[in-house]
Amino acid sequence: MEFSANLGFLWNELPLPDAIVAAKDAGFDAVECHWPYDVPADEVRAALKQTGLRMLGLNTRRGNISNGDNGLCAIPGRETEARAAIDEAIAYARAIDTPNIHVMAGFAEGKEALSTFVKNLRYACDTAAADGITILIEPLNPYDAPGYFLSDTQQAGEIIAEVGKANLKLMFDCYHVGRTEGDVLGRLRKCLPLVGHIQFASVPDRGAPDHGEVDYKTVFAEIAALGWSHPLGAEYKPVEKTEATLGWLASA
């Protein structure tokens, strides 16, 4: 198996270029991040070149964080902001050769929100296609993100089908699926044709994958058996220095 360090959580006390170097030194095969926009793209690109790692993915901006935004793309009336965030993410991804962008839906509900999300995703897919970028959508569990528009893999699959774009895929986060739907491996087998990236963390505390309700040794072995060959994203919240939580990486 290969693994990607999600630098939104791992080494997040370091400047992003330094976190990339730390991930390389720890033995990760790739990196990914949440919102890199405050760091000049050329600095990130230089760190990626130095380490030989690839930045696998980043997120669109959440919006106005002080007002509680957690994404914009399913919110009726905010299409201009949503598409500006999409354009920004695509430009940044292009600058650092990142193949995936997670388009964040935000807090919304109802048919108008669905229509808004579908239209914005079509815009994102069409705009990203020229650069060979895949657009990802990720269901977030209602315990961590109550009211988030996208909450389970069935809903995500229906939206992917409705959008009808080849470069729209599912971000399958084992943690969120474990919290909301359970049966992580069963859901993964069913969803695999739609999956563009896989992430993981312990359930239910979102810590390192060496404890909790999900046996990740079994999960990793099954993912390998399914023929998945891309790095798996370690998106967990360390309760101490990141280096002290990496025992699982050596054994995996």
C-alpha contacts under 8 A as a table, 3 or more apart, distances in Angstrom:
res1	aa1	res2	aa2	distance
1	M	220	F	7.51
1	M	224	A	6.91
1	M	229	S	7.34
1	M	231	P	6.96
1	M	232	L	7.79
1	M	252	A	7.28
2	E	28	F	7.47
2	E	29	D	5.92
2	E	229	S	7.72
2	E	230	H	6.76
2	E	231	P	4.43
2	E	232	L	6.35
3	F	28	F	5.64
3	F	29	D	5.52
3	F	30	A	6.53
3	F	231	P	4.46
3	F	232	L	4.68
3	F	233	G	5.95
3	F	234	A	6.87
4	S	28	F	5.76
4	S	29	D	5.76
4	S	30	A	4.39
4	S	31	V	4.70
4	S	32	E	6.60
4	S	56	L	7.92
4	S	231	P	5.54
4	S	232	L	5.65
4	S	233	G	4.60
4	S	234	A	5.94
5	A	10	L	6.68
5	A	23	A	6.42
5	A	28	F	6.36
5	A	30	A	6.46
5	A	31	V	4.65
5	A	32	E	6.15
5	A	233	G	5.97
5	A	234	A	5.19
5	A	235	E	6.98
6	N	9	F	6.08
6	N	10	L	5.95
6	N	31	V	5.83
6	N	32	E	4.73
6	N	33	C	5.30
6	N	34	H	7.83
6	N	233	G	6.20
6	N	234	A	5.64
6	N	235	E	5.07
6	N	236	Y	7.84
7	L	10	L	4.72
7	L	11	W	6.07
7	L	12	N	5.86
7	L	16	L	7.44
7	L	19	A	6.74
7	L	20	I	7.67
7	L	31	V	6.88
7	L	32	E	6.08
7	L	33	C	4.93
7	L	34	H	7.36
7	L	235	E	7.97
8	G	11	W	7.83
8	G	12	N	5.81
8	G	32	E	7.81
8	G	33	C	5.07
8	G	34	H	5.22
8	G	35	W	7.64
8	G	235	E	7.72
9	F	12	N	5.38
9	F	235	E	6.47
9	F	236	Y	6.30
9	F	237	K	5.50
9	F	238	P	7.29
10	L	19	A	7.90
10	L	235	E	7.53
10	L	236	Y	7.32
10	L	237	K	6.97
10	L	238	P	6.88
10	L	242	T	5.90
11	W	14	L	5.70
11	W	19	A	5.53
11	W	22	A	7.53
11	W	241	K	7.74
11	W	242	T	6.05
12	N	15	P	7.40
12	N	16	L	7.55
12	N	19	A	7.10
14	L	18	D	6.00
14	L	19	A	5.57
15	P	18	D	5.38
15	P	19	A	6.19
16	L	19	A	4.95
16	L	20	I	6.29
16	L	36	P	7.57
16	L	39	V	7.34
16	L	44	V	7.07
17	P	20	I	5.19
17	P	21	V	6.61
17	P	43	E	6.58
17	P	44	V	5.43
17	P	46	A	7.98
17	P	47	A	5.32
17	P	48	L	7.91
18	D	21	V	5.11
18	D	22	A	6.24
18	D	47	A	7.61
19	A	22	A	4.92
19	A	23	A	6.16
20	I	23	A	5.18
20	I	24	K	6.41
20	I	31	V	6.90
20	I	47	A	6.50
20	I	48	L	6.99
20	I	51	T	7.59
20	I	53	L	7.95
21	V	24	K	5.13
21	V	25	D	6.22
21	V	47	A	6.82
21	V	51	T	6.33
22	A	25	D	5.04
22	A	26	A	6.17
23	A	26	A	5.09
23	A	27	G	6.48
23	A	28	F	5.55
23	A	30	A	7.94
23	A	31	V	7.28
24	K	27	G	5.31
24	K	28	F	5.45
24	K	29	D	7.10
24	K	30	A	7.78
24	K	51	T	6.27
24	K	53	L	7.23
25	D	28	F	7.61
26	A	243	E	7.41
28	F	31	V	7.43
29	D	53	L	6.47
29	D	231	P	7.07
30	A	53	L	5.00
30	A	54	R	5.22
30	A	55	M	6.30
30	A	56	L	6.88
30	A	231	P	7.01
31	V	53	L	6.80
31	V	54	R	6.21
31	V	55	M	4.90
31	V	56	L	6.09
31	V	57	G	7.93
31	V	233	G	7.89
32	E	55	M	5.02
32	E	56	L	5.08
32	E	57	G	4.97
32	E	58	L	6.28
32	E	233	G	7.49
33	C	36	P	6.82
33	C	55	M	7.56
33	C	57	G	6.29
33	C	58	L	5.07
33	C	59	N	7.40
34	H	57	G	7.88
34	H	58	L	5.01
34	H	59	N	5.06
35	W	38	D	7.90
35	W	58	L	6.34
35	W	59	N	5.81
35	W	60	T	7.06
35	W	61	R	6.46
36	P	39	V	5.77
36	P	58	L	7.45
37	Y	40	P	7.05
37	Y	41	A	7.77
37	Y	92	Y	7.64
39	V	43	E	7.07
39	V	44	V	7.26
40	P	43	E	5.55
40	P	44	V	6.85
41	A	44	V	5.16
41	A	45	R	6.03
41	A	92	Y	6.59
41	A	95	A	6.38
41	A	96	I	6.47
42	D	45	R	4.91
42	D	46	A	6.04
42	D	95	A	7.65
42	D	96	I	7.60
43	E	46	A	5.15
43	E	47	A	6.41
44	V	47	A	5.18
44	V	48	L	6.23
44	V	96	I	7.05
45	R	48	L	5.08
45	R	49	K	6.14
45	R	95	A	7.59
45	R	96	I	5.21
46	A	49	K	5.07
46	A	50	Q	6.07
47	A	50	Q	4.98
47	A	51	T	6.20
48	L	51	T	5.30
48	L	52	G	5.65
48	L	53	L	5.23
48	L	54	R	6.18
48	L	55	M	7.37
49	K	52	G	5.14
49	K	53	L	7.03
54	R	97	D	7.65
54	R	98	T	7.17
55	M	58	L	7.99
55	M	96	I	7.41
55	M	97	D	7.32
55	M	98	T	5.41
55	M	99	P	7.93
56	L	98	T	5.36
56	L	99	P	5.88
56	L	100	N	6.09
57	G	93	A	7.84
57	G	98	T	5.81
57	G	99	P	6.39
57	G	100	N	4.57
57	G	101	I	5.46
57	G	102	H	7.15
58	L	89	A	7.54
58	L	93	A	7.55
58	L	98	T	7.78
58	L	100	N	6.80
58	L	101	I	5.23
58	L	102	H	6.14
59	N	89	A	7.09
59	N	101	I	5.62
59	N	102	H	4.57
59	N	103	V	6.08
59	N	104	M	6.93
60	T	71	G	7.31
60	T	85	A	5.69
60	T	86	I	6.05
60	T	88	E	7.74
60	T	89	A	5.61
60	T	101	I	7.07
60	T	102	H	6.29
60	T	103	V	5.34
60	T	104	M	6.10
61	R	71	G	6.43
61	R	85	A	5.87
61	R	89	A	7.88
61	R	104	M	7.63
62	R	65	I	6.68
62	R	69	D	5.72
62	R	70	N	4.47
62	R	71	G	3.91
62	R	72	L	6.43
62	R	104	M	6.95
62	R	106	G	7.43
63	G	69	D	5.38
63	G	70	N	6.60
63	G	71	G	5.89
63	G	72	L	6.29
63	G	81	E	7.91
64	N	67	N	5.48
64	N	68	G	6.61
64	N	69	D	5.31
65	I	68	G	4.92
65	I	69	D	5.04
65	I	70	N	7.05
66	S	69	D	7.45
69	D	72	L	7.28
69	D	106	G	6.53
69	D	107	F	7.16
70	N	104	M	7.14
70	N	105	A	7.53
70	N	106	G	4.79
70	N	107	F	6.68
70	N	148	Y	7.88
71	G	74	A	7.92
71	G	103	V	7.70
71	G	104	M	4.50
71	G	105	A	5.02
71	G	106	G	3.82
71	G	107	F	7.27
72	L	75	I	5.57
72	L	78	R	6.81
72	L	79	E	7.72
72	L	81	E	7.24
72	L	82	A	5.18
72	L	104	M	6.48
72	L	105	A	5.56
72	L	106	G	5.03
72	L	107	F	7.87
73	C	78	R	7.65
73	C	79	E	6.88
73	C	82	A	5.16
73	C	83	R	7.74
73	C	103	V	7.19
73	C	104	M	6.24
73	C	105	A	4.64
73	C	106	G	6.47
73	C	116	T	6.96
73	C	117	F	5.37
73	C	120	N	6.08
73	C	121	L	7.71
74	A	105	A	4.83
74	A	106	G	6.06
74	A	107	F	7.52
74	A	108	A	6.35
74	A	113	A	4.94
74	A	114	L	6.43
74	A	115	S	7.81
74	A	116	T	5.24
74	A	117	F	4.13
74	A	118	V	7.91
74	A	120	N	7.71
74	A	149	F	7.02
75	I	78	R	5.90
75	I	79	E	7.40
75	I	105	A	7.45
75	I	106	G	6.72
75	I	107	F	7.12
75	I	108	A	5.82
75	I	113	A	5.69
75	I	116	T	6.64
75	I	117	F	7.40
76	P	79	E	6.78
76	P	112	E	6.63
76	P	113	A	5.85
76	P	116	T	5.88
78	R	81	E	5.47
78	R	82	A	6.17
79	E	82	A	4.90
79	E	83	R	6.02
79	E	116	T	7.64
79	E	120	N	7.31
80	T	83	R	5.35
80	T	84	A	6.18
81	E	84	A	5.08
81	E	85	A	6.23
82	A	85	A	5.14
82	A	86	I	6.29
82	A	120	N	7.45
83	R	86	I	4.82
83	R	87	D	6.07
83	R	120	N	6.93
83	R	123	Y	7.74
83	R	124	A	7.64
84	A	87	D	5.08
84	A	88	E	6.10
85	A	88	E	5.05
85	A	89	A	6.15
86	I	89	A	5.16
86	I	90	I	6.21
86	I	103	V	7.24
86	I	124	A	6.25
87	D	90	I	5.19
87	D	91	A	6.17
87	D	124	A	7.87
87	D	127	T	7.86
88	E	91	A	5.20
88	E	92	Y	6.22
89	A	92	Y	5.16
89	A	93	A	5.98
89	A	101	I	7.03
90	I	93	A	5.03
90	I	94	R	5.97
90	I	101	I	7.42
90	I	127	T	7.98
90	I	128	A	6.36
90	I	133	I	7.93
91	A	94	R	5.11
91	A	95	A	6.25
92	Y	95	A	5.06
92	Y	96	I	6.48
93	A	96	I	5.38
93	A	97	D	5.67
93	A	98	T	4.64
93	A	99	P	7.07
93	A	100	N	7.75
93	A	101	I	7.56
94	R	97	D	5.09
94	R	98	T	6.36
94	R	131	D	6.91
95	A	98	T	7.91
98	T	101	I	7.88
98	T	133	I	7.51
99	P	132	G	7.01
99	P	133	I	4.80
99	P	134	T	6.11
100	N	133	I	5.60
100	N	134	T	4.80
100	N	135	I	5.86
100	N	136	L	6.72
101	I	133	I	7.28
101	I	134	T	6.40
101	I	135	I	5.05
101	I	136	L	5.82
102	H	135	I	6.00
102	H	136	L	4.51
102	H	137	I	5.68
102	H	138	E	7.24
102	H	171	M	7.72
103	V	121	L	7.72
103	V	135	I	6.69
103	V	136	L	6.13
103	V	137	I	5.85
104	M	137	I	6.87
104	M	138	E	7.62
105	A	108	A	7.99
105	A	117	F	6.83
105	A	137	I	7.90
105	A	148	Y	7.26
105	A	149	F	6.12
105	A	150	L	6.80
106	G	148	Y	5.56
106	G	149	F	6.04
107	F	147	G	5.28
107	F	148	Y	4.29
107	F	149	F	5.38
108	A	113	A	6.05
108	A	147	G	6.56
108	A	148	Y	6.32
108	A	149	F	5.06
109	E	112	E	7.71
109	E	113	A	5.60
109	E	114	L	7.46
109	E	147	G	7.62
109	E	149	F	5.77
110	G	113	A	5.43
110	G	114	L	6.45
111	K	114	L	5.01
111	K	115	S	6.19
112	E	115	S	5.08
112	E	116	T	6.09
113	A	116	T	5.02
113	A	117	F	6.06
113	A	149	F	7.87
114	L	117	F	5.12
114	L	118	V	6.13
115	S	118	V	5.18
115	S	119	K	6.21
116	T	119	K	5.26
116	T	120	N	6.16
117	F	120	N	5.18
117	F	121	L	5.99
118	V	121	L	5.12
118	V	122	R	6.20
118	V	159	I	6.98
118	V	162	E	7.34
118	V	163	V	5.73
119	K	122	R	5.18
119	K	123	Y	6.31
119	K	163	V	7.74
120	N	123	Y	4.98
120	N	124	A	6.13
121	L	124	A	4.88
121	L	125	C	6.02
121	L	135	I	7.92
121	L	163	V	7.00
122	R	125	C	5.13
122	R	126	D	6.04
122	R	163	V	6.09
122	R	165	K	7.12
123	Y	126	D	5.26
123	Y	127	T	6.04
124	A	127	T	5.20
124	A	128	A	5.93
124	A	135	I	7.05
125	C	128	A	5.16
125	C	129	A	5.91
125	C	134	T	7.29
125	C	135	I	6.15
125	C	165	K	6.69
125	C	167	N	6.15
125	C	168	L	6.55
126	D	129	A	5.37
126	D	130	A	7.69
127	T	130	A	6.67
128	A	131	D	5.66
128	A	132	G	6.52
128	A	133	I	5.20
128	A	134	T	7.06
128	A	135	I	7.55
129	A	132	G	4.96
129	A	133	I	5.79
129	A	134	T	7.46
129	A	167	N	7.07
130	A	133	I	7.62
133	I	167	N	7.17
134	T	167	N	4.75
134	T	168	L	5.96
134	T	169	K	6.99
134	T	196	G	7.70
135	I	167	N	6.00
135	I	168	L	4.83
135	I	169	K	6.20
136	L	168	L	5.87
136	L	169	K	4.93
136	L	170	L	5.40
136	L	171	M	5.61
136	L	196	G	6.85
136	L	197	H	8.00
137	I	156	A	7.19
137	I	168	L	7.71
137	I	169	K	6.59
137	I	170	L	5.29
137	I	171	M	5.65
138	E	150	L	7.06
138	E	156	A	7.49
138	E	170	L	6.15
138	E	171	M	4.80
138	E	172	F	6.66
138	E	173	D	7.38
139	P	150	L	4.79
139	P	151	S	4.42
139	P	152	D	5.10
139	P	153	T	6.40
139	P	156	A	6.87
139	P	171	M	7.73
139	P	172	F	7.91
139	P	173	D	7.99
139	P	176	H	7.11
139	P	177	V	7.91
140	L	144	D	7.38
140	L	145	A	6.28
140	L	148	Y	6.84
140	L	150	L	6.42
140	L	151	S	5.10
140	L	152	D	7.20
140	L	176	H	5.74
141	N	144	D	5.86
141	N	145	A	6.02
141	N	146	P	7.38
141	N	151	S	5.67
141	N	152	D	7.42
141	N	176	H	5.15
141	N	177	V	7.26
141	N	179	R	6.35
141	N	180	T	5.52
142	P	145	A	4.92
142	P	146	P	4.24
142	P	147	G	6.74
142	P	148	Y	7.11
142	P	151	S	6.71
142	P	180	T	7.31
143	Y	146	P	5.85
143	Y	179	R	8.00
145	A	148	Y	5.65
148	Y	151	S	6.59
150	L	155	Q	6.91
150	L	156	A	6.80
151	S	155	Q	7.20
151	S	156	A	7.95
151	S	180	T	7.87
152	D	155	Q	5.60
152	D	156	A	6.43
152	D	177	V	7.14
152	D	180	T	7.08
152	D	181	E	7.27
153	T	156	A	4.87
153	T	157	G	6.07
153	T	172	F	7.97
153	T	177	V	7.63
153	T	187	R	7.93
153	T	191	C	7.60
154	Q	157	G	5.11
154	Q	158	E	6.32
155	Q	158	E	5.16
155	Q	159	I	6.31
156	A	159	I	5.13
156	A	160	I	6.16
156	A	170	L	7.00
157	G	160	I	5.08
157	G	161	A	6.22
157	G	170	L	7.61
157	G	191	C	7.85
157	G	194	L	7.33
158	E	161	A	5.15
158	E	162	E	6.23
159	I	162	E	4.99
159	I	163	V	6.05
160	I	163	V	5.26
160	I	164	G	6.21
160	I	165	K	7.48
160	I	168	L	6.46
160	I	169	K	6.99
160	I	170	L	7.94
161	A	164	G	5.18
164	G	168	L	7.94
165	K	168	L	5.65
166	A	169	K	7.92
169	K	194	L	5.46
169	K	195	V	5.48
169	K	196	G	5.00
170	L	194	L	5.65
170	L	195	V	4.55
170	L	196	G	5.50
170	L	197	H	6.99
171	M	195	V	6.11
171	M	196	G	5.88
171	M	197	H	5.05
171	M	198	I	6.02
171	M	199	Q	7.54
172	F	177	V	7.54
172	F	188	L	7.52
172	F	195	V	6.35
172	F	196	G	7.71
172	F	197	H	6.20
172	F	198	I	4.83
172	F	199	Q	6.28
173	D	176	H	5.49
173	D	177	V	6.21
173	D	198	I	5.65
173	D	199	Q	4.44
173	D	200	F	5.60
174	C	177	V	5.11
174	C	178	G	5.77
174	C	184	V	6.15
174	C	198	I	7.29
174	C	199	Q	6.01
174	C	200	F	4.85
174	C	201	A	6.89
175	Y	178	G	5.07
175	Y	179	R	6.21
175	Y	199	Q	7.59
175	Y	200	F	5.44
175	Y	201	A	5.24
175	Y	202	S	6.33
175	Y	203	V	5.80
175	Y	204	P	7.48
175	Y	206	R	6.81
176	H	179	R	5.14
176	H	180	T	6.15
177	V	180	T	5.21
177	V	181	E	5.24
177	V	182	G	6.10
177	V	184	V	6.21
177	V	187	R	7.94
178	G	181	E	5.71
178	G	182	G	4.32
178	G	183	D	6.71
178	G	184	V	5.65
178	G	203	V	6.44
178	G	204	P	7.81
178	G	214	V	7.61
179	R	182	G	6.28
179	R	203	V	6.64
179	R	204	P	6.42
181	E	184	V	7.59
183	D	186	G	5.29
183	D	187	R	6.20
184	V	187	R	5.29
184	V	188	L	6.06
184	V	214	V	7.95
185	L	188	L	4.96
185	L	189	R	6.12
185	L	219	V	6.67
185	L	222	E	7.68
186	G	189	R	5.30
186	G	190	K	6.41
187	R	190	K	5.16
187	R	191	C	6.05
188	L	191	C	5.06
188	L	192	L	5.60
189	R	192	L	5.39
189	R	226	L	7.99
190	K	193	P	7.75
191	C	194	L	5.57
191	C	195	V	6.40
192	L	195	V	5.09
195	V	198	I	7.35
197	H	230	H	7.75
197	H	232	L	7.24
197	H	233	G	7.71
198	I	231	P	7.99
198	I	232	L	5.40
198	I	233	G	6.04
199	Q	232	L	5.67
199	Q	233	G	4.23
199	Q	234	A	5.89
199	Q	235	E	6.15
200	F	209	P	7.33
200	F	232	L	7.49
200	F	233	G	6.27
200	F	234	A	5.53
200	F	235	E	5.84
200	F	236	Y	7.03
201	A	206	R	5.02
201	A	207	G	5.73
201	A	208	A	5.80
201	A	209	P	5.24
201	A	234	A	6.62
201	A	235	E	5.98
201	A	236	Y	4.85
202	S	205	D	6.11
202	S	206	R	4.78
202	S	207	G	5.08
202	S	208	A	5.75
202	S	209	P	4.65
202	S	210	D	7.19
202	S	211	H	6.25
202	S	212	G	5.41
202	S	213	E	7.17
202	S	214	V	6.59
202	S	236	Y	7.38
203	V	206	R	5.74
203	V	207	G	7.64
203	V	212	G	5.25
203	V	213	E	5.44
203	V	214	V	6.20
204	P	212	G	6.65
204	P	213	E	7.04
205	D	212	G	7.65
206	R	236	Y	5.37
206	R	237	K	5.99
207	G	236	Y	5.09
207	G	237	K	5.10
207	G	238	P	5.91
207	G	239	V	7.23
208	A	211	H	7.11
208	A	236	Y	5.77
208	A	237	K	7.03
208	A	238	P	6.57
208	A	245	T	6.45
208	A	246	L	7.75
208	A	248	W	7.74
209	P	212	G	7.44
209	P	216	Y	6.31
209	P	236	Y	7.89
209	P	248	W	6.84
210	D	215	D	7.92
210	D	216	Y	7.27
210	D	248	W	5.91
211	H	214	V	7.52
211	H	215	D	7.49
212	G	215	D	7.39
214	V	219	V	7.86
215	D	218	T	5.62
215	D	219	V	6.37
216	Y	219	V	4.57
216	Y	220	F	5.76
217	K	220	F	5.34
217	K	221	A	6.22
217	K	252	A	7.19
218	T	221	A	5.15
218	T	222	E	6.13
219	V	222	E	5.15
219	V	223	I	6.13
220	F	223	I	5.09
220	F	224	A	6.24
220	F	252	A	7.91
221	A	224	A	5.17
221	A	225	A	6.19
222	E	225	A	4.87
222	E	226	L	6.15
223	I	226	L	5.09
223	I	227	G	6.74
223	I	228	W	5.84
224	A	227	G	5.28
224	A	228	W	5.49
224	A	229	S	7.11
225	A	228	W	7.47
238	P	241	K	6.70
238	P	242	T	5.79
238	P	245	T	6.64
240	E	244	A	6.67
240	E	245	T	7.20
241	K	244	A	5.50
241	K	245	T	7.07
242	T	245	T	5.37
242	T	246	L	6.91
243	E	246	L	5.65
244	A	247	G	7.42
245	T	248	W	7.56
246	L	249	L	5.32
246	L	250	A	7.18
247	G	250	A	5.69
247	G	251	S	6.76
248	W	251	S	5.27
248	W	252	A	5.94
249	L	252	A	5.09
